[in-house]
Amino acid sequence: MIVTEPDTTRLLVLDDENDVAATICMMAATGGYRAEHVGDADLFLARVAISGPTHVMVDLQLADRDGIEVIHRLAKIGCTASVIVMSGLGGRILESAGRVATENGLRLIGTLAKPFPRADLLALLATGTPGEVSALAPSSAGSAGIPSEQRLREALRAQEFIAHFQPKVSCASGDLVGFECLARWPQPGGGMVGPDIFIQLAEATDVIHALTRQIYQYAFAHLPNGVREHGLKFALNLSQLNLTDESFPRWLLDICREHGVAPSQVILEMTETASMNNPLALLEHLTQFRIRGFHLSIDDFGVGYSSLVQLARLPFSELKIDQMFVKTLAVSAESQKIVTAVVGLGRSLGLKVVAEGVEDAWALDFLRDVGCDEAQGYYIARPMDALASSAWKPSVRRAGS
């Protein structure tokens, strides 16, 4: 039996089938949870707003409205409770509803198909106890706000942009195989401007070329210990706009020579959703990088609409599974099937397959079992500065290795 403090674990259930809701509350009570249920959506939302339960359960089929509307309203009122979505409907509908909750910013801890056993309910409730961090919780990475174009240009002149390094490990052995270099913009008062913000601004204001070179220069100058000595690979993000700079490939070769790094150690990651407005130019530029010895990775694979076209036309050597599928492996049968299929596709094409967004042991074990090559994510290590990355040692090992 799970024993918890009743003052910190309060479950509120929305289900208009009174007997079913009462049974759920009794099951939760055996785990030490204070539980109550309501059958009216408006009353449920009012209680969430006033009493602030730590956990909520929402049934998708209600007499007065559907559960999606309730999920949307929970997000609107800023609900911070751990959320469980339940239904007697099919698995695909339930999983889609779970994604609605996640993408609305709610802290989804799982879905339950009715009828479900007490053990499954208690296991989910334990996952979402206060103080624990769910793999599906929205990122809490801070942002210092949206900068102006002038502030961005000033930061470039002052060389404020740096790189942090996130380790990548072999799924089979747990050994360190390399790092991904991630752009960072530290702020004078502390905190960071998120890369999704300043990179988008740089692309919109045509300073992406200067920004990319500054981040690459920092990364090469501060590579973690062991990269050169042991031939570890490291990945750098590449904007498609960088391909319009005809001098960039030669510049990258020169910086490799300057820092004693072989081009074969460098992986250039380009998002799958990159525009194909000029597919011939894209093919030419990427082939030039491969001729010079660089590796190319198709990033965020699985979220774009031209995945197979990209793989068929362009000379990628690596496929990187989008983290939205990896983060939900433990709770989504659909994600498990998609990841298995993507790994099989990549291996059949002779591509190295990397999974990002690994945030729990279950996901890493699954990736090992389906034959994924490499993995990165918070469960393995968070991005860190050059000093910390040089001292980092892998602690994840496959059982018996």
C-alpha positions in Angstrom: 0.0 0.0 0.0 1.2 3.5 -0.9 1.0 5.8 2.2 0.9 9.5 1.5 0.1 12.7 3.4 -3.6 13.4 2.9 -3.0 17.2 3.0 -0.7 17.1 0.0 -2.5 14.5 -2.2 -6.0 15.4 -3.2 -7.8 13.8 -6.1 -10.8 15.3 -7.9 -12.6 13.0 -10.3 -14.9 14.2 -13.1 -17.3 11.4 -14.2 -21.0 11.6 -14.6 -21.5 7.9 -13.8 -21.8 8.2 -10.1 -21.1 4.5 -9.3 -18.0 4.4 -11.4 -16.7 7.7 -9.9 -17.3 6.4 -6.4 -15.4 3.2 -7.1 -12.4 5.2 -8.4 -12.4 7.3 -5.3 -12.4 4.2 -3.1 -9.5 2.7 -5.1 -7.6 5.9 -4.6 -8.3 6.0 -0.9 -6.6 2.6 -0.5 -3.4 4.4 -1.5 -3.8 7.2 1.0 -5.3 9.7 -1.3 -8.2 12.1 -0.3 -10.6 11.7 -3.2 -13.9 13.1 -4.2 -16.0 13.1 -7.4 -18.4 15.4 -9.2 -20.5 14.7 -12.3 -20.9 18.3 -13.5 -18.1 19.9 -15.6 -18.8 23.4 -14.4 -18.7 22.4 -10.7 -15.5 20.4 -11.4 -13.8 23.4 -12.9 -14.9 25.7 -10.1 -13.5 23.2 -7.5 -10.2 23.0 -9.4 -9.9 26.7 -9.4 -10.9 27.2 -5.7 -9.5 24.1 -3.9 -6.4 23.3 -6.0 -6.4 19.5 -6.0 -3.0 17.9 -6.6 -4.5 15.3 -9.1 -7.5 15.4 -11.4 -9.1 12.7 -13.5 -11.3 13.6 -16.5 -13.6 11.2 -18.3 -13.9 11.9 -22.0 -17.6 11.0 -22.3 -19.9 13.4 -20.4 -23.6 14.1 -20.7 -23.3 17.9 -21.0 -20.0 18.2 -22.9 -17.0 16.2 -23.9 -13.8 15.8 -22.0 -11.7 17.8 -24.6 -13.6 20.9 -23.8 -12.9 20.3 -20.1 -9.2 19.8 -20.8 -9.1 23.0 -22.8 -10.8 24.9 -19.9 -8.3 23.4 -17.4 -5.5 24.8 -19.5 -7.2 28.2 -19.7 -7.5 28.5 -15.9 -3.8 27.5 -15.4 -4.4 24.1 -13.8 -1.1 22.8 -12.3 -2.5 19.5 -11.0 -1.3 16.1 -12.3 -3.9 15.1 -15.0 -5.2 11.6 -15.8 -7.5 11.2 -18.8 -9.8 8.2 -18.8 -12.4 6.7 -21.1 -14.1 3.5 -22.3 -13.4 4.6 -25.9 -10.8 3.1 -28.1 -7.1 3.4 -27.4 -6.3 5.8 -30.3 -9.0 8.2 -29.1 -7.7 8.1 -25.6 -4.1 8.6 -26.7 -5.2 11.5 -28.9 -6.9 13.1 -25.9 -3.8 12.7 -23.9 -1.8 14.5 -26.5 -4.4 17.3 -26.4 -3.8 17.7 -22.7 0.0 17.7 -23.1 0.0 20.1 -26.0 -2.3 22.5 -24.0 0.5 22.6 -21.4 -1.2 20.4 -18.8 0.8 18.0 -16.6 -0.5 14.8 -18.0 0.8 11.7 -16.1 -1.1 9.1 -18.1 -4.3 7.7 -19.6 -6.5 4.9 -18.4 -8.9 2.8 -20.5 -12.0 1.8 -18.5 -12.3 -0.5 -16.8 -8.9 -0.4 -15.2 -7.4 -2.2 -12.1 -6.6 -0.4 -8.9 -2.9 -1.1 -9.4 -2.8 0.9 -12.6 -4.5 3.9 -11.0 -2.2 3.9 -7.9 0.8 3.6 -10.2 -0.2 6.7 -12.1 -1.0 8.6 -9.0 2.4 7.8 -7.5 4.1 9.0 -10.7 2.4 12.4 -10.3 2.9 13.0 -6.6 3.9 16.5 -5.7 7.6 17.1 -5.9 8.2 14.6 -8.7 8.9 15.7 -12.2 6.8 14.0 -14.9 8.4 13.3 -18.2 5.4 14.8 -19.8 5.4 18.0 -17.7 6.0 21.2 -19.7 9.6 22.4 -19.8 10.4 24.8 -17.0 13.5 26.2 -18.8 13.5 29.9 -18.1 13.4 32.7 -20.7 14.5 36.2 -20.2 11.8 37.5 -22.6 11.8 38.3 -26.3 14.7 40.5 -27.2 14.7 43.2 -29.8 16.7 43.0 -33.1 19.0 45.7 -31.8 19.7 43.8 -28.6 20.4 40.7 -30.6 22.9 42.6 -32.8 24.6 44.1 -29.7 24.9 40.6 -28.2 26.6 39.3 -31.4 29.1 42.2 -31.3 29.8 41.5 -27.6 30.2 37.7 -28.4 27.6 36.8 -25.7 26.5 33.5 -27.4 28.0 30.3 -26.1 27.3 26.6 -26.3 26.4 24.0 -23.8 27.0 20.3 -24.3 24.6 17.4 -23.9 26.1 13.9 -23.8 24.9 11.1 -26.1 25.4 7.5 -25.1 25.3 4.2 -26.8 21.9 2.5 -26.2 23.6 -0.9 -26.2 26.5 -0.2 -23.8 25.7 3.1 -22.1 29.2 4.4 -23.1 29.7 8.0 -24.1 29.8 8.4 -27.9 29.6 12.2 -28.2 27.8 15.4 -27.5 25.2 17.8 -29.0 26.3 21.4 -28.9 23.3 23.6 -28.0 23.2 27.4 -28.4 22.8 29.4 -25.3 22.4 33.1 -24.6 23.2 33.9 -20.9 21.7 37.1 -19.5 23.6 39.6 -17.2 21.0 39.2 -14.4 20.9 35.4 -14.7 18.8 33.1 -16.7 18.8 32.5 -20.5 16.9 33.6 -23.5 15.6 30.4 -25.1 17.3 29.3 -28.3 13.9 28.8 -30.0 13.4 32.6 -29.5 16.7 34.0 -30.5 17.4 31.6 -33.4 14.0 32.4 -34.9 14.7 36.1 -34.5 18.2 35.7 -36.1 16.6 33.9 -39.1 14.0 36.6 -39.5 16.6 39.5 -39.3 19.3 37.9 -41.5 21.9 37.6 -38.7 21.7 33.8 -38.6 25.0 33.5 -40.4 26.9 35.5 -37.8 25.1 33.8 -35.0 25.9 30.3 -36.4 29.6 31.1 -36.8 29.8 32.5 -33.3 28.3 29.5 -31.7 30.4 27.1 -33.8 33.5 29.0 -32.9 32.7 28.8 -29.2 31.9 25.1 -29.4 35.1 24.2 -31.2 37.2 26.2 -28.8 35.5 24.6 -25.7 35.0 21.0 -26.8 34.8 18.6 -23.8 37.9 16.6 -22.9 38.1 13.4 -24.9 36.5 14.6 -28.0 39.7 15.0 -29.9 41.7 12.2 -28.1 39.0 9.5 -28.5 37.5 10.7 -31.8 34.1 11.3 -30.2 31.5 12.9 -32.5 29.6 16.1 -31.7 26.5 17.5 -33.3 25.9 21.2 -34.3 22.5 22.6 -35.4 22.4 24.0 -38.9 19.8 26.4 -40.2 18.8 25.9 -43.8 19.5 29.6 -44.3 23.2 28.8 -43.6 23.2 26.9 -46.9 22.8 30.1 -48.8 26.3 31.2 -47.6 28.6 29.7 -50.2 31.6 30.3 -48.1 30.3 28.4 -45.1 31.5 24.8 -46.0 35.1 26.1 -46.6 35.0 28.1 -43.3 33.8 25.0 -41.5 36.7 23.0 -42.9 39.2 25.7 -41.9 37.9 25.8 -38.3 38.1 22.0 -38.1 41.8 22.2 -39.1 42.4 25.0 -36.7 41.1 23.0 -33.7 42.5 19.6 -34.8 39.0 18.0 -35.4 38.3 15.6 -38.3 35.2 16.5 -40.4 34.0 13.0 -39.8 33.6 13.8 -36.1 31.1 16.6 -36.9 27.4 16.0 -37.3 25.4 18.8 -38.8 21.7 18.6 -37.7 19.0 20.0 -39.9 15.4 19.9 -38.9 13.0 17.7 -40.9 10.6 20.6 -41.2 13.2 22.7 -43.1 11.6 24.2 -46.2 12.1 22.6 -49.6 11.3 25.7 -51.6 14.5 25.0 -53.7 15.0 21.2 -53.4 17.8 21.1 -56.0 19.9 23.7 -54.1 19.3 21.8 -50.8 20.4 18.6 -52.4 23.6 20.3 -53.9 24.6 22.0 -50.6 24.1 19.0 -48.4 25.9 16.7 -50.8 28.9 19.1 -50.7 29.0 18.7 -46.9 29.1 15.0 -47.2 31.8 15.1 -49.9 33.9 17.1 -47.4 33.5 14.4 -44.8 30.8 15.8 -42.5 27.9 13.8 -41.3 24.3 15.0 -41.7 21.5 14.3 -39.4 17.8 14.7 -40.1 16.5 16.2 -36.8 13.0 16.0 -35.4 12.2 13.1 -37.6 8.5 12.2 -37.6 6.9 15.6 -37.1 7.1 16.9 -40.7 5.2 16.0 -43.8 8.0 15.2 -46.2 9.9 12.6 -44.1 10.3 9.9 -46.8 10.9 12.5 -49.5 13.8 13.9 -47.4 15.3 10.5 -46.7 15.0 9.4 -50.3 16.5 12.6 -51.9 19.1 13.9 -49.4 22.4 12.4 -48.2 21.7 12.0 -44.5 23.8 9.6 -42.5 21.8 9.9 -39.3 18.1 10.0 -38.3 17.1 11.6 -35.1 13.7 10.6 -33.7 11.6 13.6 -32.5 11.4 13.8 -28.7 7.6 14.0 -28.7 7.5 10.3 -29.4 10.4 9.4 -27.1 9.0 11.3 -24.1 5.7 9.4 -24.3 7.1 5.9 -24.8 6.2 4.8 -21.3 2.5 5.8 -21.6 1.7 5.6 -25.3 1.4 2.4 -27.3 1.2 4.5 -30.5 4.6 6.2 -29.7 6.1 2.7 -29.1 4.9 1.5 -32.5 6.1 4.7 -34.2 9.6 4.6 -32.6 9.9 0.9 -33.4 9.0 1.6 -37.1 11.4 4.6 -37.4 14.3 2.6 -35.9 13.6 -0.2 -38.4 13.4 2.2 -41.3 16.6 3.9 -40.3 18.5 0.7 -39.9 17.2 -0.7 -43.2 18.5 2.5 -45.0 21.9 2.2 -43.3 21.4 5.3 -41.1 22.5 5.7 -37.5 19.4 6.2 -35.4 19.4 8.6 -32.4 16.6 9.2 -29.9 16.4 12.5 -28.0 14.2 13.3 -25.1 15.0 10.2 -23.0 13.7 11.1 -19.6 13.3 7.8 -17.8 14.8 4.3 -17.6 11.8 2.7 -19.2 12.3 4.7 -22.4 16.0 3.9 -22.5 15.4 0.2 -22.0 12.8 0.2 -24.8 15.2 1.9 -27.2 17.9 -0.6 -26.4 15.5 -3.5 -27.1 14.3 -2.2 -30.5 17.9 -1.5 -31.7 18.2 2.2 -31.5 21.9 3.2 -31.7 22.3 6.3 -29.5 20.3 8.3 -27.0 20.3 11.6 -25.2 18.0 13.3 -22.7 17.6 14.5 -19.1 17.6 10.9 -17.8 21.2 10.6 -19.2 22.4 14.1 -18.6 21.2 17.7 -19.0 23.1 20.1 -21.3 26.0 21.5 -19.3 28.9 24.0 -19.7 32.3 23.1 -21.0 33.8 22.4 -17.6 31.0 20.2 -16.4 30.9 18.3 -19.6 34.6 17.5 -19.5 34.2 16.0 -16.0 31.0 14.0 -16.9 31.1 10.3 -16.8 28.2 8.0 -18.0 26.3 6.2 -15.2 23.8 4.4 -17.3 24.6 0.8 -18.1 22.6 -2.1 -19.5 22.0 -4.8 -16.9 24.9 -7.2 -16.9 27.3 -4.9 -18.9 
